Amino acid sequence: MTVRFGGVMVNTFRVCVLFALLLLPDTALAQFVPETETREIHILKAEEGDTKIILRFPLILAYANELANHQAGTELTAPFIINAQTDGQQVFQLDSQALLDDYGALSKFLLRDYRFTVNDTVVVPDMPEYVVVDGHDLADLDVNIGLGLTSSSSMLTLCVADYPDNPDIAETLIVISFYLTGVMPDDTIKMELLAEPFTPPEGAEYQTIITDYRAGVVDRMTVKGVVFGPVILGGGKAGIQDILRQYGLVIFLVLIGSGLLIYRRFLR
């Protein structure tokens, strides 16, 4: 059935389909997002009862502050960085030997821009463990490739003893886990990213997906860009976005059915 809206001819069945697609869960669309351009933050209830976080992101995002003030064509002065040339192009590589010499120092560097506050008290990440994964090796790894908690957990477990040799930071993933000791599942967490925005490599479109699993109802949000503003996590109440994610498929089928019903009535 076609109707006129504001002087424009509109097919109501197509409108129903398009609207329904907008309501599908984020996970249904995630496959179209390159995993090397996505930062994922998973907030979990730890076995001990407090809070565990698994953070996965392209390594280049850890150097946001340095890149924000970097002039093209010059060397990048930053921790654990090797300035190199590949096919005549300037690249910034992670110094793998420096990593092996001081594993703990790199973990502090990776988390330097993240601040977690509970009841006006800053909580310092505890017991961090991380792996470094070269994006070129993803297809050869025996892990669940893709976005999501399962994939990140697989990398954290299976890649622990395998460090790439001076990988390009723009093509390298970091997966790091740590604890917010004493932070309970019903505590409200204020999470801030203190990094400066920078101009990403040409063609790259970064995003951050934050998922809080602690309250039993999955709370998820997506932010486009290389940085994100302060985020309040907790409360355990499902908002409209959560409801749409849980019932997205049902709404999709209802709208499709409505479109078909309208279309059949029109044919009669």
Secondary structure, DSSP 8 states (H G I E B T S, - for coil): -EEEETTEEEEHHHHHHHHHHHTS-HHHHGGGS-GGGEEEEEEEE-TTSSEEEEEEEEGGGGGHHHHHT--TTS----TTEEEEEETTEEEEEE-HHHHHH-HHHHHHHHTTTEEEEETTEEE--EEEEEEEEEGGGGGGSSS--SSSHHHHHHHHHHSTT---SS-BGGGEEEEEEEEETT--TTS-EEEEE--------TT---EEEEEE-TTSS-EEEEEESS----EEE------HHHHHHHTHHHHHHHHHHHHHHHHHHHH-
